[in-house]
Amino acid sequence: MSSIIDDLQLAERQANLINLYQTDSEVVYTGYIDSLAPDGVVVNTYDDAGLQDGAVFMRYRVIDEVETMSEDLDNMAFRIANADQEGLTTVPQAPVHFNAEQGELPQILAKALTTKQVILLVAEDNDNYLEGQVQMLADHQFTFKTFDKFNYQNHATQTLAYEAINIVEFRGNELLLESAYVQTDFQHVDAVKATGPTAIDETLTHAQATHQLIAIQSADGSDMFFVGFVNTLNADSVLINLVDMTGQFGGYTLCRRSLIESVTIQSDYLQTMRGFIELNRQYELNVQPVLNDERLFDGTTDLFESLLRQAGNFHTLLHLTTNNTLLPDMTGYPGQLTNDHFIFYNVEDDNQLNRVGTLIELDQVVELSFGYMDAYLLEKRLKDTGNL
């Protein structure tokens, strides 16, 4: 424990960008230390686009490692600098100040109570996180009402001990949107989904004509789940303008109709996303300035073939999924399409291109995602380092 605190104190003095790794979770927090208090550390965190994304309070006991130098942190520093340079924007986040001489958890909870903000908690002996609002504070415990954006019927109120709380995320982009959304008159609705080829076809056609927000669930057991608007339909595929978890434009996905298990047209989560989209519209945050949400596609062509040819010509990064169970999902760019085959040059975990590549049949490809933030950033980083 003392070595963790020593590492944190050094990182604070040197104003290092850090990764905080946990003992019992895969979730990693990246950011700059705001303050070190008797009960834990507060870190101002950043999202994958390099945008400031609220803060996290962590008990010292759950921190496994404080990382101050790594390829991942170099990549994150690049993204933070790029976000500033390109004018990427997020929901306005006022800075928060706490007295680090005292326990910070009670201060964070008190602030959340007075501002009615939605926060995220991770409690001891609990694999799940809780999102919701603080209802009441006592000396050693507090009451907390759950907000479940997937199912509004989950709104239980429970009493939790301060000591049982290991992590609190607060004032992040998604949490600020939720804080605004819970002030509205939202009501639970039963999920309505189309299954079977005929119903799915009719639903997709109607969704395209009416610009209806939908969720697509894949049938390949991968739990692939896309939320967005139908851009283009053709005989065997659908192209979606994606909406990400914060209600912003999240790029494009093309998938085979044969991959679709169901299309949801009504659910609590879709209601939440529609609320987020409207809030983003008010903040003028629907799409980041480096992304293009107005692309048009020719539904009379084989979209898989035309997109792969285009990406090959311009060395544009794509995320690709095949129906070959021996091939993992990959991000990279395709080589020339010949006899319905192409070589796919994927980006490895160390941000290096695999120059040998993998031979793939065109008919094996069931999903292509492109034009999203992570692909843009990865492509820019590879070009900056001379790897693309």
BELGISUL-V225021 format. One record per residue. RES is the residue in one letter. SS is DSSP state (hx for helix, st for strand, lp for the rest). PSI is psi in radians with two decimals (NA if undefined). Layout:
# BELGISUL-V225021
<<RES SS PSI> <RES SS PSI>>
This chain:
# BELGISUL-V225021
<<M lp -0.77> <S hx -0.62> <S hx -0.62> <I hx -0.79> <I hx -0.69> <D hx -0.79> <D hx -0.71> <L hx -0.72> <Q hx -0.70> <L hx -0.77> <A hx -0.64> <E hx -0.78> <R hx -0.69> <Q lp 0.03> <A lp 0.81> <N lp 2.50> <L lp 2.26> <I st 2.74> <N st 2.30> <L st 2.02> <Y st 2.49> <Q st 2.78> <T lp -0.64> <D lp 0.38> <S lp 2.64> <E lp -0.18> <V lp 2.24> <V lp 2.35> <Y st 2.32> <T st 2.30> <G st -2.82> <Y st 2.47> <I st 2.26> <D st -0.85> <S st 2.68> <L st 2.12> <A st 3.00> <P lp -0.56> <D lp -0.11> <G st -3.06> <V st 2.52> <V st 2.21> <V st 2.29> <N st 2.03> <T st 2.84> <Y st 2.57> <D lp -3.12> <D lp -0.34> <A lp -0.08> <G lp 0.25> <L lp 2.48> <Q st 2.28> <D st 1.05> <G st -2.67> <A st 2.86> <V st 2.42> <F st 2.27> <M st 2.33> <R lp 2.51> <Y hx -0.55> <R hx -0.33> <V hx -0.04> <I st 2.18> <D st -0.64> <E st 2.49> <V st 1.93> <E st 2.25> <T lp -0.22> <M lp 2.18> <S lp 2.88> <E hx -0.68> <D hx -0.74> <L hx -0.64> <D hx -0.74> <N hx -0.70> <M hx -0.69> <A hx -0.67> <F hx -0.76> <R hx -0.67> <I hx -0.78> <A hx -0.69> <N hx -0.72> <A hx -0.69> <D hx -0.78> <Q hx -0.70> <E hx -0.02> <G lp 0.59> <L lp 2.56> <T lp 2.78> <T lp 3.01> <V lp 2.34> <P lp 2.23> <Q lp 1.82> <A lp 2.45> <P lp 2.64> <V lp 2.50> <H lp 2.29> <F lp 2.76> <N lp 1.84> <A lp -0.11> <E lp -0.37> <Q lp 2.98> <G lp 2.31> <E hx -0.46> <L hx -0.87> <P hx -0.60> <Q hx -0.72> <I hx -0.77> <L hx -0.68> <A hx -0.72> <K hx -0.73> <A hx -0.62> <L hx -0.82> <T hx -0.54> <T hx -0.07> <K lp 0.48> <Q lp 2.63> <V lp 2.30> <I st 2.90> <L st 2.28> <L st 2.50> <V st 2.06> <A st 2.81> <E lp 2.62> <D lp 0.58> <N lp 1.97> <D lp -0.41> <N lp 2.75> <Y st 2.82> <L st 2.28> <E st 2.49> <G st -2.78> <Q st 2.46> <V st 2.28> <Q st -0.61> <M st 2.53> <L st 2.45> <A lp -3.03> <D lp -0.73> <H lp 0.02> <Q st 2.97> <F st 2.76> <T st 2.53> <F st 2.25> <K st 2.17> <T st 2.44> <F lp 2.08> <D lp 1.87> <K lp -0.26> <F lp -0.48> <N lp 1.83> <Y lp -0.22> <Q lp -0.31> <N lp 1.51> <H lp 0.71> <A lp 2.59> <T st 2.31> <Q st 2.78> <T st 2.26> <L st 2.48> <A st 2.45> <Y hx -0.78> <E hx -0.42> <A hx -0.20> <I st 2.15> <N st -0.62> <I st 2.46> <V st 2.17> <E st 2.38> <F st 2.65> <R lp 0.32> <G lp 2.93> <N hx -0.94> <E hx -0.67> <L hx -0.64> <L hx -0.68> <L hx -0.74> <E hx -0.69> <S hx -0.68> <A hx -0.70> <Y hx -0.66> <V lp -0.22> <Q lp -0.24> <T lp 2.98> <D lp 1.28> <F lp 2.49> <Q lp 2.49> <H lp 2.42> <V lp 2.60> <D lp 2.52> <A lp 2.41> <V st 2.12> <K st 2.61> <A st 2.35> <T st 2.77> <G lp 2.50> <P hx -0.78> <T hx -0.88> <A hx -0.68> <I hx -0.77> <D hx -0.82> <E hx -0.71> <T hx -0.75> <L hx -0.72> <T hx -0.78> <H hx -0.72> <A hx -0.64> <Q hx -0.76> <A hx -0.57> <T hx 0.08> <H lp 0.91> <Q lp 2.33> <L lp 2.27> <I st 2.90> <A st 2.29> <I st 2.22> <Q st 2.32> <S st 2.78> <A lp 0.12> <D lp 0.18> <G lp 0.07> <S lp -0.04> <D lp 0.42> <M lp 2.32> <F st 1.94> <F st 2.37> <V st 2.32> <G st -2.83> <F st 2.45> <V st 2.15> <N st -0.93> <T st 2.44> <L st 2.44> <N lp -3.02> <A lp -0.67> <D lp 0.03> <S st 2.90> <V st 2.40> <L st 2.20> <I st 2.38> <N st 1.93> <L st 2.64> <V st 2.20> <D lp -3.08> <M lp -0.25> <T lp 0.25> <G lp 0.21> <Q lp 2.82> <F st 2.26> <G st 0.48> <G st -2.83> <Y st 2.55> <T st 2.30> <L st 2.18> <C st 2.66> <R st 2.46> <R hx -0.55> <S hx -0.31> <L hx -0.27> <I st 2.15> <E st -0.72> <S st 2.76> <V st 2.08> <T st 2.29> <I st -0.20> <Q st 2.25> <S lp 2.89> <D hx -0.68> <Y hx -0.70> <L hx -0.63> <Q hx -0.78> <T hx -0.81> <M hx -0.68> <R hx -0.67> <G hx -0.77> <F hx -0.73> <I hx -0.75> <E hx -0.73> <L hx -0.73> <N hx -0.63> <R hx -0.71> <Q hx -0.64> <Y hx -0.04> <E lp 0.83> <L lp 0.38> <N lp -0.56> <V lp 2.40> <Q lp 2.57> <P lp -0.34> <V lp -0.08> <L lp 2.71> <N lp 1.91> <D lp 0.24> <E lp 0.38> <R lp 2.50> <L lp 2.60> <F lp 2.67> <D lp 1.84> <G lp -0.12> <T lp -0.10> <T lp 2.97> <D lp 1.81> <L hx -0.62> <F hx -0.82> <E hx -0.81> <S hx -0.66> <L hx -0.67> <L hx -0.70> <R hx -0.78> <Q hx -0.79> <A hx -0.64> <G hx -0.73> <N hx -0.68> <F hx 0.08> <H lp 0.78> <T lp 2.36> <L lp 2.44> <L st 2.70> <H st 2.28> <L st 2.38> <T st 2.41> <T st 2.97> <N lp 0.15> <N lp 1.91> <T lp -0.27> <L lp -0.25> <L lp 2.23> <P lp 2.91> <D lp 2.49> <M st 2.61> <T st 2.27> <G st -2.70> <Y st 2.63> <P st 2.63> <G lp -2.88> <Q lp 2.43> <L lp 2.04> <T st 2.21> <N lp 0.75> <D lp 0.47> <H st 2.71> <F st 2.77> <I st 2.31> <F st 2.12> <Y st 1.76> <N st 2.74> <V st 2.20> <E lp 3.00> <D lp -0.49> <D lp 0.32> <N lp 0.43> <Q lp 2.54> <L st 2.39> <N lp 1.83> <R lp -0.27> <V lp -0.81> <G lp 3.07> <T st 2.30> <L st 2.21> <I st 2.46> <E st 2.42> <L hx -0.75> <D hx -0.30> <Q hx -0.37> <V st 2.17> <V st -0.23> <E st 2.36> <L st 2.25> <S st 2.47> <F st 2.91> <G lp 0.38> <Y lp 2.90> <M hx -0.80> <D hx -0.65> <A hx -0.74> <Y hx -0.80> <L hx -0.72> <L hx -0.74> <E hx -0.76> <K hx -0.70> <R hx -0.76> <L hx -0.67> <K hx -0.68> <D hx -0.62> <T lp 0.09> <G lp 0.34> <N lp -0.03> <L lp NA>>
